[in-house]
Structures are given as structure tokens and as C-alpha cells.
Amino acid sequence: MRNRFWHRGLAAPFRPRLLAIYSKKPPFWRARKAFIAINTVAICLILPAHAQSHLPTLGESGDLTTSAERRLGDRIIRELYRDPDYIDDPVIADYVQGIWQPLMEAARVRGELSAELDERFAWEILLGRDRTVNAFALPGGYLGVHLGLVGVVTTRDELASVLAHELSHVTQRHISRLITQQSKQTPLLLGALVLGALAASKNPGATQALVVGGQALAMQNQLNFSRDMEREADRIGYGLMAPAGFSPLGFVSMFDKLQQANRLNDNGSWPYLRSHPLTSERMADMQSRHPPAANPGQATGVTSLEHAMVAARARVLSNPGVDTLRQWIQEPQGIGFAAQPPQRRAAALYASALGAQQLRDTAGARSAVQKLETLAQADPAALRLVRLLRAEIELAAGDASMAQAAMLEAKGTGLGATTRRPELLLRTRILLQAGQASAAVSSLQTWVANHPKDASAWQLLAAVWQAQGQGLRAVRAEAEAHAARYDYAAAVDRFKAGQDLARRGGAAADHIEASIIDTRLRATESLLREQAAER
């Protein structure tokens, strides 16, 4: 079976909590290299503990420096980028970023996000093509979000509550604090193992009891500490909601969803519930902070057309299977569909159009998106998504002129400027198909200059330059794409290929580009050496 980071099953009941916090949620990490990276840290904790004996205060850094935590996060994230379930969907990523950035700004204003963390950590969100409902924090400011979570939340505020909670785990240095706590438990675990080894020759049953007993006590101590972290993340995250422009009731309604899943005994699709045990204390705390009568004007509770479409897109892109796609395609033809609320119809039509496009039913996709466009006429944000979808459908059908027309209409909504990432990347793909690659160069170059970690944009720029016959620049862009995903070995390989290409070019070679490649090669080789030294 292939390695998968975005694991769909339930983790073993006593998986070490250290592993849980690195993935933030236990069910995620199966890939061998990720286990090596995490277990290396776990082994280091068997050394004599030098942590202080008191519990950390709010935001205390513990034993792990910010630089060390970032390096650890980089090691883990390299593997996530390689996982087949990692997905970079510009539309969903742009929507999530529209929620994430206001939360980040609120954390800065409120003093929850220090200048040091803001500068040193990555603050990147990765999407996983997984139908389970989960989100998790990683060392170094990385966050993971499953498409299953995006597909199940009914409002923007609910998704914001999850992101605010995970952001607070990072800003409060919970990973570092947990490592400190783990080091305190190590002597107890070692003592149980030594006693078990001494008793092994006399009574194997006693050996097992000693070892399991020591592990259980250590695990209970870690669990108690983790519950403190969860309550703290709730409180800090709740405080970010209103300043970021979201209703704090998103926390309450999200807790209601978790409670409902808990009552249904959780069928395995809610790993977020298992990693965030829903206690009565947590629910009471959130509800008491925002009682129903307080500030009723903030209680949105209504699904916007835009959110309904993004959620539908997440459900389709999570690979539900051909039979499920066919059911979604047929849903708008069902009896009573016209009487359903607009948000439900918008989600169904979007899923029908995108599902038909994935099954190569262009006529069905066009029919569904035309009905969807009529429904979304009065909502500019929703209309933008509809026209982007129409452009995708026409691009997949090979009609570049129709795709370009849809892009122009999307721009006309006032929300579809080509400076936004979904429009920029889709427009570039359309221009490539239309044989007009030169028209995409300037905007893409500006984008990667401002967003050098955007691997997808670098890869598209490589295709644009290749289409223009600029092979040297294309090779450099490919190298930059690998470097953006921390695959420094592959980046070094492509930079060296660029050097060889420049030498073969002789006097006609682009010497400026060759000089850039030489400089970037030296920098990337240095990063590769640092990467090798950490192993």
C-alpha cells in the first residue's frame, strides 16, 4: 500500500502524544520518512531532562527554540508536499487564505503573535485531498486542512473557528511546551522499561504490567496537559474571531457539529473530534462567552452562496468516487429541487457542473453552470466563482476562446482581477493552450517575485518560458519550483542542468540568466548541506 500522510483511519489508542502534536492529529502520519523525522526528536528526548518542573505559563517557549521548531516543520513539510493527497487548488486555497489572513492580522494586533514568530515561522496552509473532517498544526507555523473539513462546515465563521483554534496552538508554542512536558515523562517511562527488563526472566506477565502501567501513567499526564492546551487554544482563538471580522458564534456552531458527530458514535470520518475531545467544560466555556442574547447582530448562521460553492468544490475534489459523482450530477434533476433554498441549489449545481467536467461530460457541465450563473447573478462573489468554473470547463473541453471570454466576464464582476491567484493561474493555462504564452509572462514574473514560495506559479512560468523557446529560463523556473517545496536535491539538479545548458549555448547564451543560476545554485547547495546535516 502506498504511503499516505492524510490517513483516513483511527489511530491506535495509545499512540505517543508527541507524535500526535507533530501531526497535530494522530491519524495522519504513515510515511516512513516522516516517522524518522519525528522519532528522531522523540529519541533525543530520552536524554536527561533539563526542563523546569513547573507547567509553562501562557506562551512560554519551553526547550525548543523557534529556529529549531521551524527546521523541524520544514523536514515534515517536505514529505507532505510529496504526498499524492496534497492538493494545490487555487480556488479553495484562495478562499481559505481569505479567512486565514484576517485571523493572522487579528493575532498581531492583539499581541498573540509575536514579531519573532511572525518573522521566523512559515505560516503556510496545505490542503489535503481527504474526505475526513480534520485540521492540524505542525511545527514552524504550518497548518494542514482536509477538504473534508471545508466540505462539511456550513458557514465561513465555522471554518474560521477551526483555523483560529489551530493558529492559537502555534502562537502559544504548544508544540514546544509539549516537548518540555514529554521530557518530564521520560524518566518514568525509562524506569518502567528497566524494571520490566529486570523482571523479564522471572515473570513475563509482570514485565508487561510494569511497562504498560508506566506508559499509561505517562500518557495520562500528557493527556491532561493536552486538554489544557485545547482549552487555551479555544480561548485565544475565540478572542480572534470578532477582530478578524467573523462571528464568535462560529465556535459554538462548530462545537454543535462535533457534539452531533459524537452522539452518532463517530464513524471514523471525524478525526478532529478524536484529537480534540469534546468535553462539557470546553462547550460550556464557549457558550458562556457568547450567550444567545449577546450581540444577536453578529449571529450570521446563514450559508452564503460563495461558501456553498467552495464547500461543494471541496467535496468533489476529495475524490468521492464515480458513483457519488454521478449522484451529484443527477441531483439538480430531482423532484422538488427548485423548492430548495438557494444555497442548497447553488451547491448542487456547482457539484453537478464540476463532477460532469471531471467525468468528461462537457455538455452536462455547461448546462449545469449556465443554471448556476442565473442563480448567482445578484451575488458578485458567487458569480466570480461560477465564471471561473465556466472557464475551467471550457479549458478542459479545449475551447480556449470560450475560456478567455469567461475569464473576462469574471474580471467584470469586480472581484476577478487577474492579480488574484486563481485568475492568474487559470488565465496563464488558457493563454498557453491558445498559443499566447508571451501575454502571461509579465504578470507571472511579478507574482513569483512577490510570492517566491509559490511552486505552482513557478511551474507554470517554466511552461510559459518553454513555450517561448527560452529553455534556460524554463530550467531555472523548474528549479525554483522544487526549492519552493524544500526539495533542494531536485532543485540543485535542475540548476546544474541550467549551468550545462548555458555552457552549451556559447556566446549566444543568456549570461544574466546564467549568473542568476550560478548564484541560486550556491545558495541551494548550502541549504541542501544543512538539510543533510539534520538527518
N, C-alpha and C positions, 0 to 999 in steps of 0.2 A: 504494500500500500504506500502511496506517495506520502512524503512528509507534508504536514499541514500545520500552519500556525493557528488558523482560525477554526479550532476544534469544535465540533458540534456536540460532543458528549459531556457527561458529568464526570468531573474529576474524582479521583479517589478521596474518600472522606478525610484521610489524614495526610494529604499532600502538604509538604512543608510550607508554612506561611510565607517564608522568604521567597519561594518560587511564585507564590500567589501574588505578591506585591509587584514583582518584576514584570509579570504579565498583567498585573493588577487583578486579573481574574484567573483562577486556576485552569479552566478548560482550554487554554489557548496554545500551549507550547509543547509541540511534539518534535519539532525539527531537531536533529542531533546537534547541530552547531549552537543552537540557542541554549540547549541544555548544558553544553560545555561552558558557554559564557556564564550562565547563571550558577552552575555548580562550582565553577572556579571561585566565584565570590563566596559561595557557601563554605568551600573548603578553607578559604582564608579565615573565615570566622571561627575555625576551630583553634586558632592561635589564642594565647592568653588574652582574655578580655581586659580592656582598659577603659571601658565606658564608665561614666559616673553612675552611682547607684539609684539616683532619683529619676522619676519619669520626666521626659522632656517637657519643657514649657512650650507655650504656643509658638510654633515656628522655629524651635531650636534645631540646629543643624545636625546634631549627633556627631558621628565619627566620619561620615562620608562627605568629602568636600564637594562643592558644586562642580569643579572640574572633573573629579573622579566620577561623579554621577552622570555627567554629560558623556564622558567616554564610555561608560557602561551602556548608556542608552544608545549611543552610536553603534556599538557592537551588536546590540539586539536588533536595531532597526535595519541594519544591513541585511539580515536574514528575512525580515518581514518584506522588504522590497522584492526579494527573490521569490517569495511565496506565490503560487499561482492564484491564491484567493485575494491577493492585493489588487485593488482596482483604483484607477485614477479616472473617475468620471467627472468631467468639468462641471456639469450642471449641478450634481449633488454636492460636489466639493465646494462650489461657489455658494450654494445655499447654506451649507454648514459653516463656512467661513463668515457669512453674513451674520451668524449668531455668535460665533466664537470671538470675533474681533471686538464687538461691544463688551463682552464679558471680560476680555483681557484689559480693555481700557478702564472699565469699572474697577478691576483689581488694582490697577496702577493708581487711580485716583484715591481709592480707599486705603492705600498703603499695604494691601495684602501681597502685592507683587513688588518685591524689592528691585532696585536698579540692578543689583548684581545678578539676580535670577533672570531678569528681563534680558540682560545682555548675554549671559552665558548659555542659557538653555535654548533649545531649538524652537519650541512652540509650534510644532507641526502636528497636523491631524492626518491619520491614514485611514482609509476606508477599506473594510474587508467584505468580500463577496460572500457573506454568510447570512443565512436566514434566522439565526438565533438572535435573541434580544440581548445585546451586550455592548458595553463600552468599557475602556480600561485606560489607566495611566501607566506610563513607562518612565524609567529614569531619564533625566535630561530634558524633560518638557515635551515628550512625545505622547500623543494620545491616539488610541485606536477606537473606531466606531464601526460596528457591524451595520450592514444595510438592513438587517432585520430590525434594529432599533429605529432607524429612520422610517421604516415602513409601518411600524406599529404605533408610534406616537401620533396623536390626533391634532396637536397644536404645536406651533413654534415655541410656545412657552415650556411645554413638556420637554422638548429636546434641549432647550436652554437650561432647564433644571439639571439634566444629566451632565451636560458639559460643564456647568458651574460647579457641580459636585466634584467631577474629576479634576477640573482646574484647581480646586482647593486642595486636593490631595497633593498636587505638585507644589503649589505655593507654600504650603505648610510643611514641606520637606518630610512627608510621611515615609517615603522610601528610606531616606537616611535615618530617620528615627527608628524605623522598624529594624534596620540592620543593627543599630545600637541595642535594641531590645533582644534581637536574636543572639547577640554576643553574650548577653546575660544568661541566656538559657543554655549555652554551650556546655559549661561545666556540669550542669545537671544531666544533660544527655550523655556526655562522656563518662560521668560516674556510673550511670545505668549500664552503659556498654561494657565498662571494665568489670563491674560486679557480675554482669551476665557472662563474661568470658571466664571469670574465676569459677562460676557455678556450673559451667557447661559440662565439666567432666563428671559431676555428681548427679545433677538433676536437670535434664534439658527443659522440662516444664517450668522450673523455677527461672531458668535463663530467660525464657520468653516473657514470663510475667514481669521480671525486673526491667527488661528492655522496654516492653510496651508500657509499663507503668511510668517509667521515666519520660518516655516520649509523650504520653498522654498529659502529664503534668506540665511539661514544657509547652505543649500545644495549647492547653487551656490558658496559660499565661499570655501566650501570643494572641489568642483569640480575644481575650479581654482587652488587650492593648489595641487590637484592630477595631473593636467596637467603639473605643474612644475616638479613634481616627474617623470612623464613619460619622459619628455624631458631630465631630468638629467640622468635617467636610460639609455636612448638612448646614450647619450654622453659618459658616463662611460663605458657602455657595448661595444660600438664601439671601444673604446680605448683598450679593452682587446683582440679583435679578432686577430690582426696580431701577438702580442707577444705570443698568445696561439697556433699559427700555423694555423689559419683559415683566409679565405679571408673576409675582411670587406664588400665585395660586398654581403655577405650573408644577411646583414641588408637590403640592397637595394632590393634584390630579394624577401625577405620576405615581405617587405612593398608592393611590387608589387602584391603579392598574396593577402594581406589584402585589397588593393585597388580594386582588381578584385572582391573579395567577397563583398565589399561594393557596388560596381556598380550593382551587382546582387541582391541587397537589403537584403542580408544575410538571408538565410532560417532557421536560428537557429542553424546551425552546427558550427558557428564561434563565440563562446562566447569570445574568445581572442580579437576579433575585437571590441566587445561592451565594454569590460573592458579597452581596450587600444584604445580610439577613434583616428582614423587615421586623423590627421589634416594636412593641407597643410604645416604648419610650420615644423612638425616632418619630413615629407617626404623631404622637401627642405633641411632641415638641414643635413640629412643623405646623400642625393645625392650630396650636395655641398662639403661634407667631402671626398667623393670619386668619383670624376667625371669620366666618361667613359675612358678618355685618360690617367688617372693617373695610373701608375703601372699596365699595362694590363696583366703582367705575373701572377698577383695574381688572376685574374678572372677565377676561375675554372669553375663554371657553369655546369659541367658535372656530372651526377649521376654515382657514382661508382657502380659496381656490388654488393659490400658488402652493401652499403646503400639501394639499390633497394630491396635486400632480407630482410633486417631488417624492412624496411617500409612495405613490403608485410606481414611479420610476425605480425607486429603490427595491420594491417588491419584484419587479420584472427582472432587473439586473442581478438579483441574487440567485439566478438560475433555478427557478422553481420546477422546471421540467416541462416537456412539450404538452402533456395533458393539461396541466394547470394553465399554461399559456392559452391553449385553445378554449378553455372555460372562460378566461378573461376576455378573449376576443368575442365570444358569443354573448357575454353579459349584456351589452347595450341593446341586443335584440330581444331581451326577455320581456315578458308581460309585466306591465307596471313600472317599467324603467323610467318613463317620462315623469312619473309622480314622485320620484325620489328627490331628495334635497340636491341643490346644485353641486355641492361639494362631492357628494357621492357619485353623481353623474360625471363630474369632471375627472375624478379618479378612475372611474370605469372606462371612460372613453380614452384617457391617456394610456392606461394599461392595454387597452384593446389595440390602439394605434401602434404602440411600441412593440407589443407582442407580435402583431401581424408583420411588422417590419423585420423582426428577428426570425420569423418563420418564412421570410421572403414572399409574403403576400402583399405586394405593393398596392394593389387596388384596394384591399381591405384597410390597409394603413391610411391611405389617402382619404377614404370615406370616413373613417373614424376621426381623423384630425380635422377634417372640414366641419364636422358636427361640433367638435371641441372648440374650434375657433369661434363659431357662432355663440357658444355658451360663454366664452371668456371675453367677449367684446368690451364689456364695461369695466374690466379689471386689467390695467396695464401690466402689472407684474405677471399675472396669469397668461395674458396674451403673448408676452415675450416668450414664455416657456413653450407655448403652443407653436409659435413660429420657428423657434429653434428646433422643435421636434419635426416640424414640416421640412425644414432644411435638411435634417438628418435623414429623413425618409427619402427625399429626392436625391441626396448624395448616394445613399445605398442603392437607389434604383439606377444610378449612373446618369442622372439628368442634372448636370452642373448648372445650366442656365436657370432652371426652376429653383434649385437650391440657392443660387445667388439672389433671386427675386425674394425668396422667403427671408433671407438674411437682411435685405434692405427693408422689408416690412418690419422685421424685429427691431431694427435700429429706429424705425419711425415711431415705436411705442414710447420713446424717450428713456427706456431702460436698457436698450440693447446696443449701447455704444461699443464699438469694436475694441475699446480699451479694457473691457471686461473679459476675463479669461475664457469663458465658454464661447463667446462670439469670436474672439481672436483665433482660438484653435480650430473651431469649426470653419471659419472663413478661410483659414490657411489650407485646410484639407480640400475645400471646394475649389480654391484657386489652383491647387496642384492638379486636381482632376481636370480642370478646364484648360490646363496648359499655360496658366498665367502666374507662374511661380514668382516672377520678379515683383509683382504687386504686393507680395506678402512679406518681403524681406525687411523693409524698414520697420514696420510695426513689431515684427517678431524680434528683431535685434534690440529694439527699445525695451521690449518686455523682459528678455533674458538679462539685459544689463541691470534692470531693477529687481529681477527675481532669478538670481543665478542658480538657485536650487531647484528650479522647475525642470525636471528631467524630460517631461513630455514636450515642453516647448523647445528644448534643445534638440530633441529627436526630430521634431517637425522642421526645425531650422536646418538640420542636416539634410533632410529630404528636399527642402527648397533649394539649398545650395547645390545639391547633387543634380537637381533638375536644370539648374542654370549652367552646369558644366564646371562648377568650382569645387573640384574634388578635395583640394587641400582644406578649404574651409569646412566642407562636409565632414571630413575625418575629425577635425578639431571639435565640431559640434557633437559628434558621436562620443568623443572622449569626455566632453563636459557633461553629457547626459549620464555616463557611467559614474563620474565623480560626484554628481548631484545625489546619487543613490549610494554613495560611500563604497562603491565597488572600485577601489583605487587600482587594483591589479589590472582590471579590464581597461580602465582609463589610461594607465601607463602604456599598455599595449597599443591603444589607438593613437596616443601621442607619438609613440615611436614609429608607428606606421606613417604618421604625418611627416615626421622627420625624413623617413626614407623617400616619401613621395616628393618632398621639397628638393632633396638632393638629385633625384632623377629629373626634376624639372629644369635644372641648369640655370642659365641666365634668364629664362622666361618665368622662373618660379616667383611666387609672391613672397618677397623677402620679409615684409612686415608680418604677414601671417606666420611665416616660418619662425620669426623671432618670438611671436606670441606663443607658439607651440613649444619652443625650447624653454621659455620661462615657466609655462604651465606644467611641463614635464618635470622640471626640477622640483617644483612645489608639490606635485602629486607624488613623486617618488619619496619625498620627505614624509608625507602623510602615510604612504604605504609602509615605510620603515617603522613609523610609530605604531601603526596597526599591527605589524608583525611582532613588535616588542611586547605588546599587551597580551599576546597569546601564551 
